[in-house]
Amino acid sequence: MAGWGAENGALSTQPVDVVDNKTLADFEPSKKPKRNKFAFACAILASLTSILLGYDIGVMSGAIIFIQDDLKISDVQVEILVGILNVYCLVGSCAAGRTSDWLGRRYTIVFAGAIFFVGALLMGFATNYAFLMVGRFVAGIGVGYALMIAPVYTAEVSPASSRGFLTSFPEVFINSGILLGYVSNYAFSKLPTNLGWRLMLGVGAIPSVFLAIGVLAMPESPRWLIMQGRLGEAKRVLDKTSDTKEEAQLRFSEIKEAAGIPQDCTDDIVQVQKQTHGEGVWKELLLYPTPAVRHALICAIGIHFFQQASGIDAVVLYSPRVFEKAGIKSSNAKLLVTMAVGFVKTIFILVATFLLDRIGRRPLLLSSVGGMVASLATLGLSLTIIEHSDEKINWAVGLCITMVMAYVATFSIGMGPITWVYSSEIFPLRLRAQGASMGVAVNRVTSGVLSMTFISLYKAISIGGAFFLYSGIAAVAFFFFYTCLPETQGKTLEEMGGLFGKLVGWREEAKKMKMKTKEVNGDGTNNGQIQLGNTTTNGGQY
């Protein structure tokens, strides 16, 4: 034993039994590192931007009842007002990639908060429908910025062992914002109609102020710093946000390699060949992608599309109408049940954050979508029974409420957070901001189409038929995810190239990576640790 210890280190003057103890300890599995508190705090601050979207979604679901009553607008105008924010988001999300490459991730977050602050005030002081639409436009741009930048920043500061946990924070805060919006609806519903809805919308400006203050304590993304040639700053940030010094050095080396900086370059500031701020990147992403980039892009667009096409905004934005169709007529009762939906959604998203890095992305995502298919189909059935009945059926009403709760719970435990985690971690560094912004653009367009057509859809095919349609879309999503999406748990952002490249044949590459990991670790386990070494295989060069 002592001889084995001497081979692995210098001569020791310690007693043999101490050496023996040290040697025996080497056979024990390494402990999973504790969560990095600094990275945790950075993720929380960045993710506060997502409260803005969540609050707007939640508050509009109840405020629209009072807006329609006060401004005397039609159902078509209601659909447009509710859903148009998602289309306006496109302006922000498309510009956010370029802005974040130019200003940096941190100041893009400040910019997002400032735009939303102005939009919320405009909506709060709106005197007519046109004024309200102007406020929606400004707020929508801010939300588009926030949606893109929060997951990207969080993914770039997070250590691999807890990236899923930390990158799910934006979705956690979206849900917290939705719950706050529902609470705001109930709190201000007792006020005069013309004052209540204006306060509901105007109060949304408050989180923006806290965001602007909190961002001053955040470091810049280490990946952005390296792309600017600021190696010294990046190294200090990585030392703070990594689980170990070794991981910090490994991440530093990998990002330098991805940025085209020689490994022997140790200066604090170096001259980097300035990649144009987005120019040429879109060509590489859309016109001449490598097989790995094409695969990543299909996965990102697919997961964002199906997240919204499976009906989540129909439930979250129009839940008072859904409950009215289920037989709940009192405005007070509808708002209370809607608050319960928001509470369930928030609780289950918190559960999901602790499971992402333990169970993995794929198992959670597939089980989540399976639950969504079942709950949507049952919700459609219960609403159809109620619609075709001349009298109130209490068990069907109860089943309807239960299925809405089950749907938001199963969505929140997988599909909700994994969409943002997955799409922010699968692109290579040079394409990450633009790739993520494309995913957000698809997300918002799909959400906008769904939320601006839901009332017309259920009038055309019945409310039960609408949810049967969403259930069918969720079933297609299950097949797509099972076939095309590789597991990314525990991989560094720079190792993703080995997983992507074969849209339906990625399992072979995953097996090769697993075999290489076994060779490195001896037993095939990484105990939540970052995997060392270059595991990129020939199948998916970024």
ABEGO torsion letter per residue (X at the ends): XAAAAAAABBBBABBAAAAAAAAAAAABBBBBBBBBAAAAAAAAAAAAAAAAAAAAAAAAAAAAAAAAAAAGBBAAAAAAAAAAAAAAAAAAAAAAAAAAAAAEAAAAAAAAAAAAAAAAAAAAABABAAAAAAAAAAAAAAAAAAAAAAAAAAAAABBAAAAAAAAAAAAAAAAAAAAAAAAAAAAAAABBAAAAAAAAAAAAAAAAAAAAAAAAABBBBAAAAAAAGBAAAAAAAAAAABABAAAAAAAAAAAAAAAGBBAABABABBBBBBBBBGBGAAAAAAABBBAAAAAAAAAAAAAAAAAAAAGAAAAAAAAAAAAAAAGBABAAAAAAAAAAAAAAAAAAAAAAAAAAAAAEAAAAAAAAAAAAAAAAAAAAAAAAAAAABABBBAAAAAAAAAAAAAAAAAAAAAAAAAAAAAAAAABBAAAAAAAAAAAAAAAAAAAAAAAAAAAAAAAAAEAAAAAAAAAAAAAAAAAAAAAABBBABGBBAAAAAAABGBAAAAAAAAAAAAAAAAAAAGAGBAGGBBBBEBABBAABBX
